[in-house]
Amino acid sequence: MDTYELLHATHGPIPLLETKRVSDVMHPGVMTCHSGSSLHDVARTMATHGVHSVAIWGDEGEDSIGFLGIISALDLLSAVMRGESLAS
């Protein structure tokens, strides 16, 4: 069962999901950080900008590397639960 089916099964029809476009609710722009950024800095970026994921773009020495991946709030939580520190 996907997310929509689960929501529909537990809450009935959800008109908002049928009528709203992604562009109506998305965060404009993309928050990015380098692959060498600390988890603390990424967590602060997410909290400051109210986002739940940040794109990893290049590294501190070479931006032309391009897109490397995405780190999410769940990734940060998982790191903390494994005992990793968010400090640099």
N, C-alpha and C positions, 0 to 999 in steps of 0.2 A: 504494500500500500504506500503510495507516494504521499508527500506532504499535503497536497490539495485534497486527495481522497480522505486522508485522516481528518483534516479540518472539517470537510463536508460531513463525514460520518459522525463527528462529535458535536458539531455546531449547526448542522444544516446548511442550506445555501448561504453563501457569503457574497452578497452583491458587490462589495468593494473589490474582491478579487476578479470579478467579471468585468467591472467597468473601469477600474483604474489602470493606467498604463505604467510601465516601469519608470518612464520619464517623470511621472507625477510624484513618485516617492523616493527616487534614487538620490544619492548624495552626488552633487555635481563635482566633476574633477576626479582625479586619482591621487591618493596619498601614496608617496613612495619613500623608501629608505634604501640605503646601501646594504650589501650583504654583510658588511662588517659592523653594522649598527648593533648596539646592545639591546637586549630584550627590554630593558628598562626604557630606553629611548623610544622603541616601537610602542610599548604600552602607553607611554606619555602621549605620543602622537595620536593613538586611537582615542584616548580619553579627551584630549584637547579638541579634536575635530569631530567627535561623536561617530566614529566609524568602527567597524568590527573586523576590518582587514586592511592590510597595507601591501602594496606591490613592492617587490624587491627588484631594484633596478641597478645594474652594474655593481661596481665596488668603489671604494673611496678613491682609488687611483685611476679608474677607467670607467667612465659612464658609457662609453661606446659598446660595452659588453651587452647592454640592453636588458630586456626583461628576463629575470631568473626564476620568479615564482611569486607566491602570495603567502603571507603569514597572517593567520587569523587570531581572533581572541581565543578561540578554542585551542590553537597551537600554544599560545602563551599559558593558558590554564593547564594544559597537559604538561608543559615544561615545569611549572611550579609543582604540580602533583608528583612529578618524578624527582623532586628535590633540587631542581636546578635553580640557581639564583637569577633574578632579573637584573642584578647589578652588573655594571660593566667590568 
